[in-house]
């Protein structure tokens, strides 16, 4: 029983210390924009430093943009392909950084028939 009370007191002290830790980063606000091919996230952080007079918030912008193009085959026997390019970007105090991911995948046509087409076929 005494060990349980000691453990509980230790955890309460630890939680109190973590709450009053002034080196922790605080988020002022987060802003998200999501569209069909684009995503943008803005986060404003307040990172305390040793000099309290110049405590300015840090702005971090992250996001991604995706674009796709259907590439036709060279002839009737070669399949179509989908060219997809995704750009992941980050803008913060250290600058603007972009990473690109490019892929070419075979185009897959949906083998299912539309409901209206089925009604026309059946009559």
Biopython code that builds the backbone (N, CA, C, O; Angstrom):
import numpy as np
from Bio.PDB.StructureBuilder import StructureBuilder

atoms = [
    (1, "UNK", "N", (0.813, -1.180, 0.000)),
    (1, "UNK", "CA", (0.000, 0.000, 0.000)),
    (1, "UNK", "C", (0.866, 1.257, 0.000)),
    (1, "UNK", "O", (0.559, 2.232, -0.685)),
    (2, "UNK", "N", (1.957, 1.223, 0.779)),
    (2, "UNK", "CA", (2.844, 2.372, 0.869)),
    (2, "UNK", "C", (3.565, 2.613, -0.455)),
    (2, "UNK", "O", (3.805, 3.757, -0.841)),
    (3, "UNK", "N", (3.910, 1.518, -1.151)),
    (3, "UNK", "CA", (4.569, 1.661, -2.454)),
    (3, "UNK", "C", (3.623, 2.292, -3.470)),
    (3, "UNK", "O", (4.061, 3.081, -4.307)),
    (4, "UNK", "N", (2.344, 1.961, -3.413)),
    (4, "UNK", "CA", (1.361, 2.534, -4.332)),
    (4, "UNK", "C", (1.189, 4.031, -4.122)),
    (4, "UNK", "O", (1.072, 4.792, -5.082)),
    (5, "UNK", "N", (1.174, 4.447, -2.859)),
    (5, "UNK", "CA", (1.044, 5.878, -2.548)),
    (5, "UNK", "C", (2.292, 6.626, -2.988)),
    (5, "UNK", "O", (2.196, 7.737, -3.510)),
    (6, "UNK", "N", (3.459, 6.032, -2.786)),
    (6, "UNK", "CA", (4.711, 6.669, -3.211)),
    (6, "UNK", "C", (4.755, 6.802, -4.735)),
    (6, "UNK", "O", (5.208, 7.821, -5.256)),
    (7, "UNK", "N", (4.293, 5.792, -5.436)),
    (7, "UNK", "CA", (4.263, 5.834, -6.899)),
    (7, "UNK", "C", (3.297, 6.903, -7.390)),
    (7, "UNK", "O", (3.597, 7.623, -8.343)),
    (8, "UNK", "N", (2.149, 7.007, -6.748)),
    (8, "UNK", "CA", (1.163, 8.016, -7.111)),
    (8, "UNK", "C", (1.705, 9.423, -6.878)),
    (8, "UNK", "O", (1.498, 10.309, -7.707)),
    (9, "UNK", "N", (2.392, 9.638, -5.765)),
    (9, "UNK", "CA", (2.996, 10.938, -5.481)),
    (9, "UNK", "C", (4.075, 11.279, -6.508)),
    (9, "UNK", "O", (4.173, 12.424, -6.949)),
    (10, "UNK", "N", (4.870, 10.303, -6.883)),
    (10, "UNK", "CA", (5.906, 10.517, -7.897)),
    (10, "UNK", "C", (5.290, 10.901, -9.234)),
    (10, "UNK", "O", (5.778, 11.813, -9.901)),
    (11, "UNK", "N", (4.213, 10.209, -9.636)),
    (11, "UNK", "CA", (3.558, 10.522, -10.908)),
    (11, "UNK", "C", (2.930, 11.914, -10.890)),
    (11, "UNK", "O", (2.962, 12.617, -11.900)),
    (12, "UNK", "N", (2.358, 12.321, -9.747)),
    (12, "UNK", "CA", (1.799, 13.664, -9.632)),
    (12, "UNK", "C", (2.883, 14.732, -9.736)),
    (12, "UNK", "O", (2.689, 15.758, -10.388)),
    (13, "UNK", "N", (4.022, 14.491, -9.093)),
    (13, "UNK", "CA", (5.145, 15.426, -9.213)),
    (13, "UNK", "C", (5.653, 15.502, -10.649)),
    (13, "UNK", "O", (5.966, 16.585, -11.142)),
    (14, "UNK", "N", (5.734, 14.373, -11.308)),
    (14, "UNK", "CA", (6.198, 14.334, -12.694)),
    (14, "UNK", "C", (5.239, 15.097, -13.608)),
    (14, "UNK", "O", (5.683, 15.860, -14.467)),
    (15, "UNK", "N", (3.937, 14.902, -13.434)),
    (15, "UNK", "CA", (2.939, 15.616, -14.242)),
    (15, "UNK", "C", (3.012, 17.116, -13.981)),
    (15, "UNK", "O", (2.896, 17.907, -14.917)),
    (16, "UNK", "N", (3.197, 17.517, -12.750)),
    (16, "UNK", "CA", (3.332, 18.940, -12.427)),
    (16, "UNK", "C", (4.574, 19.545, -13.040)),
    (16, "UNK", "O", (4.540, 20.685, -13.503)),
    (17, "UNK", "N", (5.662, 18.811, -13.053)),
    (17, "UNK", "CA", (6.897, 19.302, -13.665)),
    (17, "UNK", "C", (6.730, 19.460, -15.167)),
    (17, "UNK", "O", (7.182, 20.449, -15.744)),
    (18, "UNK", "N", (6.084, 18.492, -15.801)),
    (18, "UNK", "CA", (5.886, 18.559, -17.252)),
    (18, "UNK", "C", (4.992, 19.738, -17.609)),
    (18, "UNK", "O", (5.241, 20.406, -18.613)),
    (19, "UNK", "N", (3.961, 20.013, -16.822)),
    (19, "UNK", "CA", (3.052, 21.124, -17.098)),
    (19, "UNK", "C", (3.764, 22.470, -16.987)),
    (19, "UNK", "O", (3.440, 23.393, -17.734)),
    (20, "UNK", "N", (4.706, 22.602, -16.091)),
    (20, "UNK", "CA", (5.396, 23.870, -15.878)),
    (20, "UNK", "C", (6.743, 23.937, -16.582)),
    (20, "UNK", "O", (7.564, 24.795, -16.255)),
    (21, "UNK", "N", (6.981, 23.070, -17.520)),
    (21, "UNK", "CA", (8.226, 23.085, -18.284)),
    (21, "UNK", "C", (8.142, 24.207, -19.314)),
    (21, "UNK", "O", (7.320, 24.149, -20.229)),
    (22, "UNK", "N", (8.982, 25.221, -19.171)),
    (22, "UNK", "CA", (8.914, 26.380, -20.057)),
    (22, "UNK", "C", (9.642, 26.162, -21.380)),
    (22, "UNK", "O", (9.620, 27.048, -22.233)),
    (23, "UNK", "N", (10.276, 25.031, -21.574)),
    (23, "UNK", "CA", (10.950, 24.751, -22.843)),
    (23, "UNK", "C", (10.012, 24.087, -23.836)),
    (23, "UNK", "O", (10.413, 23.803, -24.965)),
    (24, "UNK", "N", (8.784, 23.838, -23.444)),
    (24, "UNK", "CA", (7.840, 23.166, -24.333)),
    (24, "UNK", "C", (7.364, 24.135, -25.412)),
    (24, "UNK", "O", (7.269, 25.341, -25.187)),
    (25, "UNK", "N", (7.072, 23.589, -26.572)),
    (25, "UNK", "CA", (6.570, 24.382, -27.689)),
    (25, "UNK", "C", (5.057, 24.467, -27.601)),
    (25, "UNK", "O", (4.383, 23.469, -27.348)),
    (26, "UNK", "N", (4.529, 25.661, -27.810)),
    (26, "UNK", "CA", (3.085, 25.863, -27.780)),
    (26, "UNK", "C", (2.603, 26.218, -29.182)),
    (26, "UNK", "O", (3.227, 27.024, -29.873)),
    (27, "UNK", "N", (1.509, 25.623, -29.594)),
    (27, "UNK", "CA", (0.939, 25.880, -30.910)),
    (27, "UNK", "C", (-0.067, 27.019, -30.774)),
    (27, "UNK", "O", (-1.025, 26.927, -30.006)),
    (28, "UNK", "N", (0.166, 28.113, -31.543)),
    (28, "UNK", "CA", (-0.793, 29.217, -31.554)),
    (28, "UNK", "C", (-2.029, 28.844, -32.356)),
    (28, "UNK", "O", (-3.150, 28.945, -31.858)),
    (29, "UNK", "N", (-1.827, 28.410, -33.600)),
    (29, "UNK", "CA", (-2.959, 27.964, -34.410)),
    (29, "UNK", "C", (-2.479, 27.040, -35.512)),
    (29, "UNK", "O", (-1.304, 27.034, -35.878)),
    (30, "UNK", "N", (-3.414, 26.260, -36.030)),
    (30, "UNK", "CA", (-3.175, 25.383, -37.174)),
    (30, "UNK", "C", (-4.236, 25.699, -38.214)),
    (30, "UNK", "O", (-5.393, 25.957, -37.883)),
    (31, "UNK", "N", (-3.828, 25.675, -39.472)),
    (31, "UNK", "CA", (-4.709, 26.016, -40.573)),
    (31, "UNK", "C", (-4.529, 24.964, -41.656)),
    (31, "UNK", "O", (-3.404, 24.720, -42.093)),
    (32, "UNK", "N", (-5.620, 24.332, -42.099)),
    (32, "UNK", "CA", (-5.539, 23.253, -43.086)),
    (32, "UNK", "C", (-6.421, 23.576, -44.281)),
    (32, "UNK", "O", (-7.572, 23.981, -44.124)),
    (33, "UNK", "N", (-5.872, 23.393, -45.479)),
    (33, "UNK", "CA", (-6.633, 23.517, -46.719)),
    (33, "UNK", "C", (-6.466, 22.195, -47.459)),
    (33, "UNK", "O", (-5.346, 21.756, -47.720)),
    (34, "UNK", "N", (-7.589, 21.566, -47.793)),
    (34, "UNK", "CA", (-7.540, 20.314, -48.539)),
    (34, "UNK", "C", (-8.464, 20.423, -49.740)),
    (34, "UNK", "O", (-9.660, 20.672, -49.591)),
    (35, "UNK", "N", (-7.913, 20.238, -50.921)),
    (35, "UNK", "CA", (-8.679, 20.203, -52.153)),
    (35, "UNK", "C", (-8.421, 18.876, -52.826)),
    (35, "UNK", "O", (-7.797, 17.991, -52.240)),
    (36, "UNK", "N", (-8.897, 18.725, -54.055)),
    (36, "UNK", "CA", (-8.782, 17.425, -54.713)),
    (36, "UNK", "C", (-7.325, 17.004, -54.911)),
    (36, "UNK", "O", (-6.976, 15.864, -54.601)),
    (37, "UNK", "N", (-6.479, 17.878, -55.409)),
    (37, "UNK", "CA", (-5.088, 17.505, -55.690)),
    (37, "UNK", "C", (-4.077, 18.259, -54.836)),
    (37, "UNK", "O", (-2.873, 18.099, -55.033)),
    (38, "UNK", "N", (-4.534, 19.073, -53.897)),
    (38, "UNK", "CA", (-3.635, 19.929, -53.137)),
    (38, "UNK", "C", (-3.965, 19.858, -51.659)),
    (38, "UNK", "O", (-5.126, 19.739, -51.266)),
    (39, "UNK", "N", (-2.920, 19.933, -50.851)),
    (39, "UNK", "CA", (-3.083, 19.972, -49.399)),
    (39, "UNK", "C", (-2.073, 20.954, -48.846)),
    (39, "UNK", "O", (-0.900, 20.906, -49.217)),
    (40, "UNK", "N", (-2.510, 21.854, -47.957)),
    (40, "UNK", "CA", (-1.611, 22.841, -47.351)),
    (40, "UNK", "C", (-1.917, 22.918, -45.863)),
    (40, "UNK", "O", (-3.081, 23.010, -45.471)),
    (41, "UNK", "N", (-0.887, 22.883, -45.038)),
    (41, "UNK", "CA", (-1.015, 22.960, -43.589)),
    (41, "UNK", "C", (-0.118, 24.074, -43.085)),
    (41, "UNK", "O", (1.073, 24.100, -43.395)),
    (42, "UNK", "N", (-0.673, 24.988, -42.317)),
    (42, "UNK", "CA", (0.115, 26.042, -41.682)),
    (42, "UNK", "C", (0.048, 25.850, -40.176)),
    (42, "UNK", "O", (-1.025, 25.628, -39.616)),
    (43, "UNK", "N", (1.191, 25.936, -39.533)),
    (43, "UNK", "CA", (1.261, 25.830, -38.080)),
    (43, "UNK", "C", (2.117, 26.970, -37.556)),
    (43, "UNK", "O", (3.245, 27.167, -38.007)),
    (44, "UNK", "N", (1.579, 27.717, -36.606)),
    (44, "UNK", "CA", (2.347, 28.788, -35.965)),
    (44, "UNK", "C", (2.704, 28.315, -34.570)),
    (44, "UNK", "O", (1.827, 28.026, -33.756)),
    (45, "UNK", "N", (4.010, 28.238, -34.299)),
    (45, "UNK", "CA", (4.520, 27.735, -33.025)),
    (45, "UNK", "C", (5.148, 28.863, -32.238)),
    (45, "UNK", "O", (5.754, 29.766, -32.815)),
    (46, "UNK", "N", (5.008, 28.820, -30.936)),
    (46, "UNK", "CA", (5.703, 29.734, -30.044)),
    (46, "UNK", "C", (6.773, 28.929, -29.326)),
    (46, "UNK", "O", (6.473, 28.155, -28.418)),
    (47, "UNK", "N", (8.014, 29.112, -29.733)),
    (47, "UNK", "CA", (9.125, 28.396, -29.132)),
    (47, "UNK", "C", (9.890, 29.365, -28.242)),
    (47, "UNK", "O", (10.623, 30.211, -28.754)),
    (48, "UNK", "N", (9.743, 29.268, -26.936)),
    (48, "UNK", "CA", (10.454, 30.194, -26.053)),
    (48, "UNK", "C", (11.965, 30.007, -26.167)),
    (48, "UNK", "O", (12.463, 28.888, -26.288)),
    (49, "UNK", "N", (12.680, 31.131, -26.125)),
    (49, "UNK", "CA", (14.142, 31.066, -26.110)),
    (49, "UNK", "C", (14.656, 31.748, -24.849)),
    (49, "UNK", "O", (13.870, 32.194, -24.014)),
    (50, "UNK", "N", (15.945, 31.825, -24.717)),
    (50, "UNK", "CA", (16.527, 32.401, -23.502)),
    (50, "UNK", "C", (16.237, 33.895, -23.389)),
    (50, "UNK", "O", (16.068, 34.409, -22.283)),
    (51, "UNK", "N", (16.178, 34.596, -24.521)),
    (51, "UNK", "CA", (15.909, 36.022, -24.517)),
    (51, "UNK", "C", (14.397, 36.233, -24.636)),
    (51, "UNK", "O", (13.856, 36.124, -25.736)),
    (52, "UNK", "N", (13.713, 36.528, -23.554)),
    (52, "UNK", "CA", (12.248, 36.619, -23.527)),
    (52, "UNK", "C", (11.723, 37.829, -24.305)),
    (52, "UNK", "O", (10.557, 37.839, -24.701)),
    (53, "UNK", "N", (12.565, 38.857, -24.533)),
    (53, "UNK", "CA", (12.072, 40.057, -25.206)),
    (53, "UNK", "C", (11.824, 39.807, -26.686)),
    (53, "UNK", "O", (10.981, 40.482, -27.277)),
    (54, "UNK", "N", (12.508, 38.886, -27.291)),
    (54, "UNK", "CA", (12.357, 38.633, -28.717)),
    (54, "UNK", "C", (11.691, 37.296, -28.969)),
    (54, "UNK", "O", (12.165, 36.516, -29.796)),
    (55, "UNK", "N", (10.608, 37.019, -28.276)),
    (55, "UNK", "CA", (9.882, 35.768, -28.466)),
    (55, "UNK", "C", (8.888, 35.954, -29.611)),
    (55, "UNK", "O", (7.767, 36.413, -29.394)),
    (56, "UNK", "N", (9.297, 35.599, -30.822)),
    (56, "UNK", "CA", (8.391, 35.698, -31.968)),
    (56, "UNK", "C", (7.979, 34.296, -32.390)),
    (56, "UNK", "O", (8.774, 33.361, -32.290)),
    (57, "UNK", "N", (6.762, 34.141, -32.854)),
    (57, "UNK", "CA", (6.296, 32.805, -33.249)),
    (57, "UNK", "C", (6.939, 32.351, -34.558)),
    (57, "UNK", "O", (7.280, 33.168, -35.413)),
    (58, "UNK", "N", (7.096, 31.056, -34.696)),
    (58, "UNK", "CA", (7.640, 30.453, -35.904)),
    (58, "UNK", "C", (6.488, 29.967, -36.770)),
    (58, "UNK", "O", (5.542, 29.360, -36.268)),
    (59, "UNK", "N", (6.568, 30.234, -38.073)),
    (59, "UNK", "CA", (5.559, 29.782, -39.011)),
    (59, "UNK", "C", (6.132, 28.614, -39.802)),
    (59, "UNK", "O", (7.195, 28.729, -40.412)),
    (60, "UNK", "N", (5.426, 27.495, -39.787)),
    (60, "UNK", "CA", (5.838, 26.316, -40.539)),
    (60, "UNK", "C", (4.711, 25.964, -41.496)),
    (60, "UNK", "O", (3.579, 25.729, -41.074)),
    (61, "UNK", "N", (5.026, 25.928, -42.797)),
    (61, "UNK", "CA", (4.031, 25.602, -43.822)),
    (61, "UNK", "C", (4.455, 24.299, -44.482)),
    (61, "UNK", "O", (5.575, 24.186, -44.981)),
    (62, "UNK", "N", (3.567, 23.323, -44.484)),
    (62, "UNK", "CA", (3.824, 22.055, -45.158)),
    (62, "UNK", "C", (2.651, 21.763, -46.083)),
    (62, "UNK", "O", (1.551, 22.284, -45.901)),
    (63, "UNK", "N", (2.906, 20.930, -47.068)),
    (63, "UNK", "CA", (1.814, 20.559, -47.959)),
    (63, "UNK", "C", (2.277, 19.643, -49.057)),
    (63, "UNK", "O", (3.444, 19.258, -49.132)),
    (64, "UNK", "N", (1.323, 19.300, -49.919)),
    (64, "UNK", "CA", (1.655, 18.466, -51.070)),
    (64, "UNK", "C", (0.738, 18.832, -52.218)),
    (64, "UNK", "O", (-0.394, 19.273, -52.017)),
    (65, "UNK", "N", (1.245, 18.641, -53.425)),
    (65, "UNK", "CA", (0.468, 18.885, -54.635)),
    (65, "UNK", "C", (0.668, 17.689, -55.549)),
    (65, "UNK", "O", (1.800, 17.264, -55.780)),
    (66, "UNK", "N", (-0.424, 17.144, -56.071)),
    (66, "UNK", "CA", (-0.364, 15.961, -56.922)),
    (66, "UNK", "C", (-0.974, 16.285, -58.274)),
    (66, "UNK", "O", (-2.029, 16.914, -58.356)),
    (67, "UNK", "N", (-0.301, 15.850, -59.337)),
    (67, "UNK", "CA", (-0.853, 15.993, -60.682)),
    (67, "UNK", "C", (-0.651, 14.682, -61.429)),
    (67, "UNK", "O", (0.356, 13.995, -61.255)),
    (68, "UNK", "N", (-1.638, 14.348, -62.268)),
    (68, "UNK", "CA", (-1.601, 13.094, -63.023)),
    (68, "UNK", "C", (-1.927, 13.369, -64.483)),
    (68, "UNK", "O", (-2.737, 14.239, -64.803)),
    (69, "UNK", "N", (-1.276, 12.604, -65.368)),
    (69, "UNK", "CA", (-1.511, 12.713, -66.806)),
    (69, "UNK", "C", (-1.621, 11.303, -67.367)),
    (69, "UNK", "O", (-0.832, 10.426, -67.017)),
    (70, "UNK", "N", (-2.607, 11.086, -68.245)),
    (70, "UNK", "CA", (-2.770, 9.795, -68.910)),
    (70, "UNK", "C", (-1.896, 9.782, -70.149)),
    (70, "UNK", "O", (-2.046, 10.628, -71.030)),
    (71, "UNK", "N", (-0.978, 8.819, -70.221)),
    (71, "UNK", "CA", (-0.081, 8.673, -71.374)),
    (71, "UNK", "C", (-0.621, 7.566, -72.271)),
    (71, "UNK", "O", (-0.811, 6.434, -71.828)),
    (72, "UNK", "N", (-0.867, 7.902, -73.536)),
    (72, "UNK", "CA", (-1.354, 6.897, -74.475)),
    (72, "UNK", "C", (-0.239, 5.955, -74.874)),
    (72, "UNK", "O", (0.929, 6.343, -74.905)),
    (73, "UNK", "N", (-0.601, 4.696, -75.185)),
    (73, "UNK", "CA", (0.380, 3.726, -75.644)),
    (73, "UNK", "C", (0.902, 4.070, -77.027)),
    (73, "UNK", "O", (0.279, 4.846, -77.752)),
    (74, "UNK", "N", (2.048, 3.496, -77.399)),
    (74, "UNK", "CA", (2.663, 3.793, -78.694)),
    (74, "UNK", "C", (1.825, 3.245, -79.845)),
    (74, "UNK", "O", (1.765, 3.853, -80.913)),
    (75, "UNK", "N", (1.197, 2.130, -79.639)),
    (75, "UNK", "CA", (0.341, 1.559, -80.672)),
    (75, "UNK", "C", (-0.885, 0.929, -80.015)),
    (75, "UNK", "O", (-1.086, 1.081, -78.810)),
    (76, "UNK", "N", (-1.697, 0.232, -80.786)),
    (76, "UNK", "CA", (-2.933, -0.343, -80.253)),
    (76, "UNK", "C", (-2.690, -1.464, -79.245)),
    (76, "UNK", "O", (-3.521, -1.695, -78.367)),
    (77, "UNK", "N", (-1.563, -2.158, -79.363)),
    (77, "UNK", "CA", (-1.270, -3.295, -78.489)),
    (77, "UNK", "C", (-0.622, -2.887, -77.163)),
    (77, "UNK", "O", (-0.659, -3.665, -76.210)),
    (78, "UNK", "N", (-0.040, -1.709, -77.074)),
    (78, "UNK", "CA", (0.626, -1.305, -75.826)),
    (78, "UNK", "C", (-0.387, -0.603, -74.913)),
    (78, "UNK", "O", (-1.222, 0.170, -75.384)),
    (79, "UNK", "N", (-0.309, -0.875, -73.621)),
    (79, "UNK", "CA", (-1.304, -0.305, -72.691)),
    (79, "UNK", "C", (-1.037, 1.168, -72.401)),
    (79, "UNK", "O", (0.076, 1.664, -72.579)),
    (80, "UNK", "N", (-2.077, 1.848, -71.955)),
    (80, "UNK", "CA", (-1.939, 3.236, -71.509)),
    (80, "UNK", "C", (-1.300, 3.244, -70.120)),
    (80, "UNK", "O", (-1.374, 2.263, -69.380)),
    (81, "UNK", "N", (-0.670, 4.378, -69.781)),
    (81, "UNK", "CA", (-0.030, 4.528, -68.475)),
    (81, "UNK", "C", (-0.480, 5.828, -67.838)),
    (81, "UNK", "O", (-0.934, 6.747, -68.520)),
    (82, "UNK", "N", (-0.348, 5.891, -66.514)),
    (82, "UNK", "CA", (-0.658, 7.105, -65.770)),
    (82, "UNK", "C", (0.630, 7.627, -65.152)),
    (82, "UNK", "O", (1.276, 6.940, -64.360)),
    (83, "UNK", "N", (0.998, 8.859, -65.526)),
    (83, "UNK", "CA", (2.170, 9.537, -64.974)),
    (83, "UNK", "C", (1.689, 10.392, -63.801)),
    (83, "UNK", "O", (0.851, 11.275, -63.984)),
    (84, "UNK", "N", (2.210, 10.138, -62.602)),
    (84, "UNK", "CA", (1.803, 10.867, -61.399)),
    (84, "UNK", "C", (3.023, 11.542, -60.784)),
    (84, "UNK", "O", (4.060, 10.913, -60.573)),
    (85, "UNK", "N", (2.879, 12.826, -60.504)),
    (85, "UNK", "CA", (3.947, 13.584, -59.861)),
    (85, "UNK", "C", (3.394, 14.197, -58.587)),
    (85, "UNK", "O", (2.371, 14.881, -58.616)),
    (86, "UNK", "N", (4.070, 13.955, -57.461)),
    (86, "UNK", "CA", (3.658, 14.506, -56.168)),
    (86, "UNK", "C", (4.809, 15.325, -55.612)),
    (86, "UNK", "O", (5.939, 14.845, -55.520)),
    (87, "UNK", "N", (4.515, 16.568, -55.242)),
    (87, "UNK", "CA", (5.515, 17.460, -54.649)),
    (87, "UNK", "C", (5.165, 17.682, -53.188)),
    (87, "UNK", "O", (4.077, 18.166, -52.879)),
    (88, "UNK", "N", (6.080, 17.330, -52.282)),
    (88, "UNK", "CA", (5.930, 17.588, -50.850)),
    (88, "UNK", "C", (6.809, 18.787, -50.516)),
    (88, "UNK", "O", (8.005, 18.773, -50.805)),
    (89, "UNK", "N", (6.233, 19.827, -49.909)),
    (89, "UNK", "CA", (7.023, 21.015, -49.619)),
    (89, "UNK", "C", (6.913, 21.416, -48.152)),
    (89, "UNK", "O", (5.918, 21.148, -47.479)),
    (90, "UNK", "N", (7.976, 22.068, -47.685)),
    (90, "UNK", "CA", (8.042, 22.595, -46.324)),
    (90, "UNK", "C", (8.713, 23.958, -46.380)),
    (90, "UNK", "O", (9.768, 24.111, -46.995)),
    (91, "UNK", "N", (8.108, 24.940, -45.743)),
    (91, "UNK", "CA", (8.692, 26.274, -45.625)),
    (91, "UNK", "C", (8.739, 26.630, -44.149)),
    (91, "UNK", "O", (7.717, 26.621, -43.463)),
    (92, "UNK", "N", (9.944, 26.946, -43.665)),
    (92, "UNK", "CA", (10.114, 27.340, -42.271)),
    (92, "UNK", "C", (11.287, 28.299, -42.179)),
    (92, "UNK", "O", (11.691, 28.882, -43.185)),
    (93, "UNK", "N", (11.838, 28.470, -40.982)),
    (93, "UNK", "CA", (12.957, 29.404, -40.797)),
    (93, "UNK", "C", (14.200, 28.998, -41.571)),
    (93, "UNK", "O", (15.004, 29.860, -41.927)),
    (94, "UNK", "N", (14.380, 27.717, -41.840)),
    (94, "UNK", "CA", (15.575, 27.262, -42.544)),
    (94, "UNK", "C", (15.416, 27.323, -44.059)),
    (94, "UNK", "O", (16.364, 27.004, -44.776)),
    (95, "UNK", "N", (14.250, 27.722, -44.574)),
    (95, "UNK", "CA", (14.072, 27.882, -46.012)),
    (95, "UNK", "C", (12.922, 27.061, -46.557)),
    (95, "UNK", "O", (12.089, 26.538, -45.817)),
    (96, "UNK", "N", (12.907, 26.966, -47.882)),
    (96, "UNK", "CA", (11.844, 26.265, -48.607)),
    (96, "UNK", "C", (12.438, 24.991, -49.187)),
    (96, "UNK", "O", (13.435, 25.045, -49.907)),
    (97, "UNK", "N", (11.840, 23.851, -48.885)),
    (97, "UNK", "CA", (12.364, 22.568, -49.333)),
    (97, "UNK", "C", (11.257, 21.799, -50.047)),
    (97, "UNK", "O", (10.132, 21.711, -49.554)),
    (98, "UNK", "N", (11.584, 21.242, -51.213)),
    (98, "UNK", "CA", (10.612, 20.472, -51.989)),
    (98, "UNK", "C", (11.191, 19.109, -52.294)),
    (98, "UNK", "O", (12.360, 18.989, -52.661)),
    (99, "UNK", "N", (10.371, 18.078, -52.141)),
    (99, "UNK", "CA", (10.749, 16.715, -52.509)),
    (99, "UNK", "C", (9.718, 16.213, -53.514)),
    (99, "UNK", "O", (8.513, 16.304, -53.281)),
    (100, "UNK", "N", (10.205, 15.684, -54.633)),
    (100, "UNK", "CA", (9.315, 15.196, -55.682)),
    (100, "UNK", "C", (9.283, 13.677, -55.684)),
    (100, "UNK", "O", (10.297, 13.018, -55.453)),
    (101, "UNK", "N", (8.098, 13.133, -55.948)),
    (101, "UNK", "CA", (7.922, 11.698, -56.103)),
    (101, "UNK", "C", (7.222, 11.486, -57.445)),
    (101, "UNK", "O", (6.103, 11.957, -57.643)),
    (102, "UNK", "N", (7.875, 10.781, -58.362)),
    (102, "UNK", "CA", (7.347, 10.570, -59.707)),
    (102, "UNK", "C", (7.133, 9.079, -59.901)),
    (102, "UNK", "O", (7.986, 8.269, -59.541)),
    (103, "UNK", "N", (5.966, 8.714, -60.484)),
    (103, "UNK", "CA", (5.712, 7.305, -60.756)),
    (103, "UNK", "C", (4.927, 7.171, -62.052)),
    (103, "UNK", "O", (4.142, 8.047, -62.416)),
    (104, "UNK", "N", (5.153, 6.056, -62.742)),
    (104, "UNK", "CA", (4.401, 5.703, -63.943)),
    (104, "UNK", "C", (3.818, 4.319, -63.704)),
    (104, "UNK", "O", (4.544, 3.340, -63.531)),
    (105, "UNK", "N", (2.486, 4.257, -63.699)),
    (105, "UNK", "CA", (1.774, 3.008, -63.430)),
    (105, "UNK", "C", (0.899, 2.680, -64.632)),
    (105, "UNK", "O", (0.445, 3.592, -65.324)),
    (106, "UNK", "N", (0.650, 1.397, -64.896)),
    (106, "UNK", "CA", (-0.293, 1.066, -65.965)),
    (106, "UNK", "C", (-1.696, 1.549, -65.616)),
    (106, "UNK", "O", (-2.126, 1.461, -64.466)),
    (107, "UNK", "N", (-2.406, 2.062, -66.626)),
    (107, "UNK", "CA", (-3.767, 2.541, -66.417)),
    (107, "UNK", "C", (-4.706, 1.348, -66.257)),
    (107, "UNK", "O", (-4.701, 0.430, -67.077)),
    (108, "UNK", "N", (-5.503, 1.370, -65.204)),
    (108, "UNK", "CA", (-6.453, 0.289, -64.952)),
    (108, "UNK", "C", (-7.845, 0.835, -65.226)),
    (108, "UNK", "O", (-8.291, 1.782, -64.577)),
    (109, "UNK", "N", (-8.521, 0.238, -66.183)),
    (109, "UNK", "CA", (-9.884, 0.642, -66.493)),
    (109, "UNK", "C", (-10.830, -0.099, -65.573)),
    (109, "UNK", "O", (-10.600, -1.261, -65.238)),
    (110, "UNK", "N", (-11.892, 0.570, -65.164)),
    (110, "UNK", "CA", (-12.874, -0.031, -64.269)),
    (110, "UNK", "C", (-13.679, -1.069, -65.041)),
    (110, "UNK", "O", (-14.380, -0.712, -65.988)),
    (111, "UNK", "N", (-13.598, -2.356, -64.660)),
    (111, "UNK", "CA", (-14.291, -3.393, -65.426)),
    (111, "UNK", "C", (-15.793, -3.456, -65.146)),
    (111, "UNK", "O", (-16.497, -4.216, -65.811)),
    (112, "UNK", "N", (-16.305, -2.686, -64.187)),
    (112, "UNK", "CA", (-17.715, -2.750, -63.846)),
    (112, "UNK", "C", (-18.532, -1.918, -64.836)),
    (112, "UNK", "O", (-18.078, -0.880, -65.319)),
    (113, "UNK", "N", (-19.726, -2.386, -65.124)),
    (113, "UNK", "CA", (-20.622, -1.660, -66.008)),
    (113, "UNK", "C", (-21.489, -0.704, -65.202)),
    (113, "UNK", "O", (-21.827, -0.960, -64.046)),
    (114, "UNK", "N", (-21.834, 0.393, -65.838)),
    (114, "UNK", "CA", (-22.708, 1.374, -65.229)),
    (114, "UNK", "C", (-24.124, 0.808, -65.135)),
    (114, "UNK", "O", (-24.495, -0.041, -65.946)),
    (115, "UNK", "N", (-24.920, 1.256, -64.167)),
    (115, "UNK", "CA", (-26.278, 0.776, -63.990)),
    (115, "UNK", "C", (-27.161, 1.062, -65.192)),
    (115, "UNK", "O", (-27.990, 0.233, -65.567)),
    (116, "UNK", "N", (-26.988, 2.231, -65.800)),
    (116, "UNK", "CA", (-27.795, 2.589, -66.984)),
    (116, "UNK", "C", (-27.452, 1.667, -68.142)),
    (116, "UNK", "O", (-28.337, 1.266, -68.898)),
    (117, "UNK", "N", (-26.165, 1.323, -68.291)),
    (117, "UNK", "CA", (-25.759, 0.412, -69.359)),
    (117, "UNK", "C", (-26.395, -0.960, -69.169)),
    (117, "UNK", "O", (-26.846, -1.578, -70.134)),
    (118, "UNK", "N", (-26.431, -1.433, -67.936)),
    (118, "UNK", "CA", (-27.050, -2.737, -67.670)),
    (118, "UNK", "C", (-28.552, -2.722, -68.007)),
    (118, "UNK", "O", (-29.071, -3.703, -68.539)),
    (119, "UNK", "N", (-29.238, -1.637, -67.705)),
    (119, "UNK", "CA", (-30.655, -1.532, -68.016)),
    (119, "UNK", "C", (-30.893, -1.555, -69.514)),
    (119, "UNK", "O", (-31.857, -2.163, -69.979)),
    (120, "UNK", "N", (-30.022, -0.897, -70.281)),
    (120, "UNK", "CA", (-30.171, -0.871, -71.727)),
    (120, "UNK", "C", (-29.917, -2.254, -72.314)),
    (120, "UNK", "O", (-30.614, -2.676, -73.237)),
    (121, "UNK", "N", (-28.918, -2.965, -71.781)),
    (121, "UNK", "CA", (-28.587, -4.302, -72.301)),
    (121, "UNK", "C", (-29.712, -5.279, -72.017)),
    (121, "UNK", "O", (-30.099, -6.047, -72.898)),
    (122, "UNK", "N", (-30.246, -5.264, -70.800)),
    (122, "UNK", "CA", (-31.295, -6.192, -70.403)),
    (122, "UNK", "C", (-32.604, -5.827, -71.101)),
    (122, "UNK", "O", (-33.354, -6.725, -71.483)),
    (123, "UNK", "N", (-32.892, -4.587, -71.271)),
    (123, "UNK", "CA", (-34.094, -4.167, -72.000)),
    (123, "UNK", "C", (-35.115, -3.734, -71.108)),
    (123, "UNK", "O", (-36.196, -3.345, -71.548)),
]
sb = StructureBuilder()
sb.init_structure("model")
sb.init_model(0)
sb.init_chain("A")
sb.init_seg("    ")
for serial, (resi, resn, name, xyz) in enumerate(atoms, 1):
    if name == "N":
        sb.init_residue(resn, " ", resi, " ")
    sb.init_atom(name, np.array(xyz, "f"), 0.0, 1.0, " ", f" {name:<3s}", serial, name[0])
structure = sb.get_structure()
